[in-house]
Amino acid sequence: MPEISRFFGIVIRMFMEVGAPHHRPHFHASYQDALATFALDPIECIGGNLPRAQQRLVEAWAEIHHAELLRDWALLQSGKSPLKIEPLR
């Protein structure tokens, strides 16, 4: 799963399963042993969980980089690799 960003110990990944299209644009976030999936429109946790502080950081980062996340989703849908996105600072 391609890594698109990393900040404060949180790793953000996005991928496309060939032959099994996803119906809702989303990305995956991990922090230590916790994993969560976040939808892009609207930005919300749709699976798993992160500690509350890290979830809030991920949601803030996703709001800031919403257009870039949608761009990466479109790239993946067309069979291309996603681009890196600036981390939260």
MOKARA-V714991 format. One record per residue. N is the residue number from 1. RES is the residue in three letters. BURIAL is + if it has 9 or more other ideal C-beta (glycine too) atoms within 8 Angstrom, else -. Layout:
# MOKARA-V714991
N,RES,BURIAL
N,RES,BURIAL
This chain:
# MOKARA-V714991
1,MET,-
2,PRO,-
3,GLU,-
4,ILE,+
5,SER,+
6,ARG,-
7,PHE,+
8,PHE,-
9,GLY,-
10,ILE,+
11,VAL,+
12,ILE,+
13,ARG,+
14,MET,+
15,PHE,-
16,MET,+
17,GLU,-
18,VAL,-
19,GLY,-
20,ALA,-
21,PRO,-
22,HIS,-
23,HIS,-
24,ARG,-
25,PRO,+
26,HIS,+
27,PHE,+
28,HIS,+
29,ALA,+
30,SER,+
31,TYR,+
32,GLN,-
33,ASP,-
34,ALA,+
35,LEU,+
36,ALA,+
37,THR,+
38,PHE,+
39,ALA,+
40,LEU,+
41,ASP,-
42,PRO,-
43,ILE,+
44,GLU,-
45,CYS,+
46,ILE,-
47,GLY,-
48,GLY,-
49,ASN,-
50,LEU,+
51,PRO,-
52,ARG,-
53,ALA,-
54,GLN,+
55,GLN,+
56,ARG,-
57,LEU,+
58,VAL,+
59,GLU,+
60,ALA,+
61,TRP,+
62,ALA,+
63,GLU,-
64,ILE,-
65,HIS,+
66,HIS,+
67,ALA,-
68,GLU,+
69,LEU,+
70,LEU,+
71,ARG,+
72,ASP,+
73,TRP,+
74,ALA,-
75,LEU,+
76,LEU,+
77,GLN,-
78,SER,-
79,GLY,-
80,LYS,-
81,SER,-
82,PRO,+
83,LEU,+
84,LYS,-
85,ILE,+
86,GLU,-
87,PRO,-
88,LEU,-
89,ARG,-
